[in-house]
Amino acid sequence: MQRPREPLLSLRRITKVFGEGDATVQALRGIDLDIYAGEFVAIMGTSGSGKSTVMNILGCLDAPSEGQYLVEGIPVEQLPADVLAALRNDRLGFVFQGFNLLSRTSAVDNVELPLVYANVSARERKLRARQALADVGLAGRERAHPNQLSGGQQQRVAIARALVNNPEVLLADEPTGNLDSRTSAEIMALLVALNRDRGITIVMVTHDLEIAGHARRLVSFRDGLIVSDQPKVAA
């Protein structure tokens, strides 16, 4: 894939330090990373390698200790709080290993949540949430609660929730970590289709090389540093 000149997301000399004194941990040690529009990037590494810290910074859920994070060339730290909140809600979608669904809330109401924060009307919220559920293969299960759904179906609800605002970027943190191998393959096929057919940029953290093989680029972390960055890991 020919890359555009300007990265969509760009990390420049990013460091991240947790704790103080003897308890200090340097999670990231001055990394540079560019993510281009339309890419499907898998980030791998052992526990403590820095991969989840990078994901949190990319998602504007955490700030670096030093360095600069740019979105389309604009430094994130310069954005007002309301603009930063809109960036997280409108342009970024999040999928987590643990699904993070509200247990006493129906699938359609779970999917609606980002639209509530975006002040979308109730009627429009319902229409868009139902469409998002249909897009991930859950038409007819709108009123089901999480305990009435399989793990794979719960993750589909979580993906629908991430998609309901039509984000440019989907950030997936171990999206198959709680799923069996067959269900994992189904979820990965869905993510591949979203990247291929809709052009959604996907950045995925995983510890599983087989899961990473669905991506088009593999970035490996060790001890807070990028140790390899390889294109086209998929067969």
C-alpha positions as a LaTeX table, in Angstrom:
\begin{tabular}{lrrr}
\hline
Residue & $x$ (\AA) & $y$ (\AA) & $z$ (\AA) \\
\hline
Met1 & 0.00 & 0.00 & 0.00 \\
Gln2 & 1.35 & 3.39 & $-1.00$ \\
Arg3 & 1.40 & 5.65 & 2.04 \\
Pro4 & 0.26 & 9.28 & 1.94 \\
Arg5 & 2.88 & 11.85 & 2.86 \\
Glu6 & 1.22 & 12.90 & 6.14 \\
Pro7 & 0.63 & 10.28 & 8.88 \\
Leu8 & $-2.82$ & 10.17 & 10.44 \\
Leu9 & $-1.34$ & 9.50 & 13.91 \\
Ser10 & 2.24 & 10.27 & 14.81 \\
Leu11 & 4.29 & 9.70 & 17.98 \\
Arg12 & 7.55 & 11.66 & 18.25 \\
Arg13 & 10.19 & 10.76 & 20.85 \\
Ile14 & 7.52 & 9.58 & 23.26 \\
Thr15 & 8.52 & 8.60 & 26.78 \\
Lys16 & 6.23 & 7.49 & 29.59 \\
Val17 & 7.29 & 7.19 & 33.22 \\
Phe18 & 5.16 & 5.79 & 36.03 \\
Gly19 & 5.90 & 6.19 & 39.73 \\
Glu20 & 8.63 & 8.06 & 41.55 \\
Gly21 & 11.99 & 7.34 & 43.16 \\
Asp22 & 12.80 & 3.66 & 43.55 \\
Ala23 & 9.34 & 2.78 & 42.21 \\
Thr24 & 9.92 & 4.55 & 38.87 \\
Val25 & 9.09 & 2.49 & 35.78 \\
Gln26 & 9.97 & 3.77 & 32.31 \\
Ala27 & 7.25 & 2.23 & 30.17 \\
Leu28 & 8.31 & 3.96 & 26.93 \\
Arg29 & 11.83 & 5.11 & 26.10 \\
Gly30 & 11.61 & 7.69 & 23.32 \\
Ile31 & 9.71 & 5.92 & 20.56 \\
Asp32 & 8.71 & 7.19 & 17.11 \\
Leu33 & 5.68 & 5.66 & 15.41 \\
Asp34 & 3.59 & 6.74 & 12.41 \\
Ile35 & 0.17 & 5.29 & 11.61 \\
Tyr36 & $-1.23$ & 6.07 & 8.16 \\
Ala37 & $-4.89$ & 6.26 & 7.14 \\
Gly38 & $-6.24$ & 2.88 & 6.03 \\
Glu39 & $-3.57$ & 0.78 & 7.73 \\
Phe40 & $-4.20$ & $-2.32$ & 9.85 \\
Val41 & $-1.37$ & $-2.39$ & 12.38 \\
Ala42 & $-0.79$ & $-5.07$ & 15.02 \\
Ile43 & 1.28 & $-4.12$ & 18.07 \\
Met44 & 2.92 & $-7.03$ & 19.88 \\
Gly45 & 5.13 & $-7.51$ & 22.91 \\
Thr46 & 5.34 & $-9.30$ & 26.23 \\
Ser47 & 3.74 & $-7.97$ & 29.39 \\
Gly48 & 5.49 & $-4.74$ & 30.39 \\
Ser49 & 6.87 & $-4.09$ & 26.91 \\
Gly50 & 4.97 & $-0.81$ & 26.51 \\
Lys51 & 2.35 & $-1.89$ & 23.98 \\
Ser52 & $-0.69$ & $-1.08$ & 26.14 \\
Thr53 & 0.85 & 2.26 & 27.17 \\
Val54 & 1.18 & 3.17 & 23.49 \\
Met55 & $-2.45$ & 2.24 & 22.90 \\
Asn56 & $-3.58$ & 4.47 & 25.77 \\
Ile57 & $-1.60$ & 7.40 & 24.39 \\
Leu58 & $-2.93$ & 6.87 & 20.85 \\
Gly59 & $-6.45$ & 6.81 & 22.28 \\
Cys60 & $-5.88$ & 10.04 & 24.23 \\
Leu61 & $-6.60$ & 8.10 & 27.43 \\
Asp62 & $-3.16$ & 8.97 & 28.79 \\
Ala63 & $-0.53$ & 11.61 & 28.07 \\
Pro64 & 3.18 & 11.03 & 27.46 \\
Ser65 & 5.75 & 12.17 & 30.00 \\
Glu66 & 7.81 & 13.67 & 27.18 \\
Gly67 & 7.55 & 13.87 & 23.42 \\
Gln68 & 4.70 & 14.81 & 21.13 \\
Tyr69 & 1.57 & 13.06 & 19.85 \\
Leu70 & 0.13 & 14.52 & 16.64 \\
Val71 & $-3.18$ & 13.82 & 14.91 \\
Glu72 & $-2.98$ & 14.89 & 11.25 \\
Gly73 & $-0.01$ & 17.03 & 12.20 \\
Ile74 & $-1.75$ & 18.80 & 15.10 \\
Pro75 & $-0.17$ & 18.35 & 18.56 \\
Val76 & $-2.72$ & 16.76 & 20.87 \\
Glu77 & $-1.44$ & 18.60 & 23.93 \\
Gln78 & $-2.47$ & 21.90 & 22.31 \\
Leu79 & $-6.11$ & 20.87 & 21.95 \\
Pro80 & $-8.67$ & 22.38 & 24.35 \\
Ala81 & $-10.38$ & 19.87 & 26.65 \\
Asp82 & $-13.66$ & 19.92 & 24.72 \\
Val83 & $-11.91$ & 19.35 & 21.39 \\
Leu84 & $-9.91$ & 16.49 & 22.90 \\
Ala85 & $-13.12$ & 14.90 & 24.22 \\
Ala86 & $-14.72$ & 15.23 & 20.78 \\
Leu87 & $-11.64$ & 13.63 & 19.19 \\
Arg88 & $-11.95$ & 10.61 & 21.49 \\
Asn89 & $-15.68$ & 10.25 & 20.98 \\
Asp90 & $-16.06$ & 11.07 & 17.28 \\
Arg91 & $-12.86$ & 10.02 & 15.52 \\
Leu92 & $-11.64$ & 7.13 & 17.67 \\
Gly93 & $-13.42$ & 3.87 & 18.44 \\
Phe94 & $-12.32$ & 1.55 & 21.26 \\
Val95 & $-12.60$ & $-2.24$ & 21.61 \\
Phe96 & $-11.34$ & $-3.97$ & 24.74 \\
Gln97 & $-10.59$ & $-7.54$ & 25.76 \\
Gly98 & $-13.22$ & $-7.45$ & 28.51 \\
Phe99 & $-16.00$ & $-6.04$ & 26.26 \\
Asn100 & $-16.84$ & $-3.32$ & 28.88 \\
Leu101 & $-20.60$ & $-3.60$ & 28.35 \\
Leu102 & $-23.16$ & $-2.41$ & 30.88 \\
Ser103 & $-24.55$ & $-5.69$ & 32.25 \\
Arg104 & $-28.12$ & $-4.50$ & 32.93 \\
Thr105 & $-28.43$ & $-2.68$ & 29.62 \\
Ser106 & $-29.61$ & $-4.04$ & 26.27 \\
Ala107 & $-27.31$ & $-4.39$ & 23.29 \\
Val108 & $-28.87$ & $-1.44$ & 21.49 \\
Asp109 & $-28.61$ & 0.78 & 24.57 \\
Asn110 & $-24.96$ & $-0.19$ & 25.04 \\
Val111 & $-24.24$ & 0.74 & 21.43 \\
Glu112 & $-26.04$ & 4.09 & 21.82 \\
Leu113 & $-23.75$ & 5.34 & 24.60 \\
Pro114 & $-21.21$ & 7.26 & 22.45 \\
Leu115 & $-24.12$ & 8.99 & 20.73 \\
Val116 & $-25.52$ & 10.13 & 24.07 \\
Tyr117 & $-22.21$ & 11.86 & 24.79 \\
Ala118 & $-22.35$ & 13.40 & 21.30 \\
Asn119 & $-25.82$ & 14.87 & 22.01 \\
Val120 & $-27.47$ & 12.95 & 19.17 \\
Ser121 & $-31.28$ & 12.85 & 19.33 \\
Ala122 & $-32.95$ & 9.76 & 20.82 \\
Arg123 & $-34.55$ & 8.76 & 17.52 \\
Glu124 & $-31.29$ & 9.11 & 15.59 \\
Arg125 & $-29.40$ & 7.21 & 18.31 \\
Lys126 & $-31.75$ & 4.26 & 18.05 \\
Leu127 & $-31.58$ & 4.14 & 14.25 \\
Arg128 & $-27.78$ & 4.31 & 14.17 \\
Ala129 & $-27.34$ & 1.80 & 16.97 \\
Arg130 & $-29.63$ & $-0.72$ & 15.27 \\
Gln131 & $-27.74$ & $-0.27$ & 12.00 \\
Ala132 & $-24.40$ & $-0.76$ & 13.75 \\
Leu133 & $-25.64$ & $-4.00$ & 15.31 \\
Ala134 & $-26.88$ & $-5.19$ & 11.91 \\
Asp135 & $-23.48$ & $-4.35$ & 10.43 \\
Val136 & $-21.77$ & $-6.74$ & 12.86 \\
Gly137 & $-24.29$ & $-9.54$ & 12.34 \\
Leu138 & $-26.57$ & $-8.96$ & 15.35 \\
Ala139 & $-29.82$ & $-7.85$ & 13.71 \\
Gly140 & $-32.65$ & $-9.19$ & 15.87 \\
Arg141 & $-30.60$ & $-9.22$ & 19.10 \\
Glu142 & $-31.03$ & $-5.54$ & 19.90 \\
Arg143 & $-32.93$ & $-6.12$ & 23.17 \\
Ala144 & $-30.65$ & $-8.91$ & 24.43 \\
His145 & $-28.61$ & $-8.22$ & 27.56 \\
Pro146 & $-24.94$ & $-9.24$ & 27.80 \\
Asn147 & $-25.73$ & $-12.31$ & 29.91 \\
Gln148 & $-27.98$ & $-13.52$ & 27.09 \\
Leu149 & $-25.18$ & $-13.32$ & 24.54 \\
Ser150 & $-22.11$ & $-15.46$ & 23.88 \\
Gly151 & $-18.63$ & $-14.00$ & 24.31 \\
Gly152 & $-18.32$ & $-13.51$ & 20.57 \\
Gln153 & $-21.70$ & $-11.77$ & 20.41 \\
Gln154 & $-20.73$ & $-9.50$ & 23.30 \\
Gln155 & $-17.57$ & $-8.53$ & 21.45 \\
Arg156 & $-19.67$ & $-7.80$ & 18.35 \\
Val157 & $-21.81$ & $-5.47$ & 20.47 \\
Ala158 & $-18.61$ & $-3.78$ & 21.67 \\
Ile159 & $-17.43$ & $-3.39$ & 18.07 \\
Ala160 & $-20.82$ & $-1.96$ & 17.06 \\
Arg161 & $-20.52$ & 0.55 & 19.92 \\
Ala162 & $-17.05$ & 1.50 & 18.66 \\
Leu163 & $-18.40$ & 1.97 & 15.13 \\
Val164 & $-21.61$ & 3.87 & 15.84 \\
Asn165 & $-19.95$ & 7.29 & 15.50 \\
Asn166 & $-18.27$ & 6.27 & 12.22 \\
Pro167 & $-14.73$ & 6.69 & 13.58 \\
Glu168 & $-11.66$ & 6.98 & 11.39 \\
Val169 & $-9.58$ & 4.85 & 13.75 \\
Leu170 & $-10.45$ & 1.69 & 15.67 \\
Leu171 & $-8.18$ & 0.93 & 18.63 \\
Ala172 & $-8.52$ & $-2.72$ & 19.67 \\
Asp173 & $-6.77$ & $-3.92$ & 22.85 \\
Glu174 & $-6.55$ & $-7.74$ & 22.85 \\
Pro175 & $-9.97$ & $-8.00$ & 21.13 \\
Thr176 & $-9.86$ & $-11.82$ & 21.05 \\
Gly177 & $-8.21$ & $-12.36$ & 24.42 \\
Asn178 & $-11.36$ & $-13.78$ & 26.06 \\
Leu179 & $-12.55$ & $-15.82$ & 23.07 \\
Asp180 & $-12.03$ & $-19.36$ & 21.79 \\
Ser181 & $-10.15$ & $-19.94$ & 18.55 \\
Arg182 & $-13.20$ & $-20.24$ & 16.28 \\
Thr183 & $-14.86$ & $-17.13$ & 17.68 \\
Ser184 & $-11.53$ & $-15.29$ & 17.51 \\
Ala185 & $-11.33$ & $-16.09$ & 13.80 \\
Glu186 & $-14.85$ & $-14.70$ & 13.29 \\
Ile187 & $-14.02$ & $-11.46$ & 15.12 \\
Met188 & $-10.80$ & $-11.06$ & 13.15 \\
Ala189 & $-12.66$ & $-11.62$ & 9.87 \\
Leu190 & $-15.00$ & $-8.80$ & 10.91 \\
Leu191 & $-12.10$ & $-6.45$ & 11.69 \\
Val192 & $-10.37$ & $-7.29$ & 8.41 \\
Ala193 & $-13.60$ & $-6.52$ & 6.52 \\
Leu194 & $-14.00$ & $-3.18$ & 8.32 \\
Asn195 & $-10.47$ & $-2.24$ & 7.32 \\
Arg196 & $-10.76$ & $-3.50$ & 3.74 \\
Asp197 & $-14.30$ & $-2.41$ & 2.89 \\
Arg198 & $-14.72$ & 0.78 & 4.93 \\
Gly199 & $-11.12$ & 1.93 & 5.04 \\
Ile200 & $-11.16$ & 2.20 & 8.83 \\
Thr201 & $-7.65$ & 2.47 & 10.25 \\
Ile202 & $-7.13$ & $-0.28$ & 12.85 \\
Val203 & $-4.47$ & $-0.42$ & 15.52 \\
Met204 & $-4.63$ & $-3.67$ & 17.48 \\
Val205 & $-2.67$ & $-4.83$ & 20.51 \\
Thr206 & $-2.27$ & $-8.60$ & 20.76 \\
His207 & 0.08 & $-11.17$ & 22.27 \\
Asp208 & $-0.97$ & $-13.80$ & 19.70 \\
Leu209 & 1.13 & $-14.03$ & 16.53 \\
Glu210 & $-1.66$ & $-15.85$ & 14.69 \\
Ile211 & $-4.08$ & $-13.02$ & 15.45 \\
Ala212 & $-1.43$ & $-10.47$ & 14.45 \\
Gly213 & $-1.14$ & $-12.27$ & 11.12 \\
His214 & $-4.45$ & $-10.72$ & 10.03 \\
Ala215 & $-2.86$ & $-7.27$ & 10.07 \\
Arg216 & $-0.85$ & $-5.72$ & 7.26 \\
Arg217 & 1.91 & $-4.43$ & 9.52 \\
Leu218 & 3.47 & $-5.75$ & 12.73 \\
Val219 & 5.18 & $-3.48$ & 15.26 \\
Ser220 & 6.98 & $-5.32$ & 18.08 \\
Phe221 & 7.84 & $-3.78$ & 21.44 \\
Arg222 & 10.40 & $-4.83$ & 24.04 \\
Asp223 & 11.35 & $-2.95$ & 27.22 \\
Gly224 & 9.66 & 0.25 & 26.09 \\
Leu225 & 11.28 & 0.34 & 22.65 \\
Ile226 & 10.19 & $-0.63$ & 19.13 \\
Val227 & 12.43 & $-3.53$ & 18.12 \\
Ser228 & 10.87 & $-4.28$ & 14.73 \\
Asp229 & 8.37 & $-2.77$ & 12.31 \\
Gln230 & 7.44 & $-5.14$ & 9.49 \\
Pro231 & 4.90 & $-4.61$ & 6.70 \\
Lys232 & 2.51 & $-7.27$ & 5.40 \\
Val233 & 2.55 & $-9.99$ & 8.03 \\
Ala234 & $-0.64$ & $-11.53$ & 6.63 \\
Ala235 & $-0.32$ & $-14.46$ & 4.24 \\
\hline
\end{tabular}
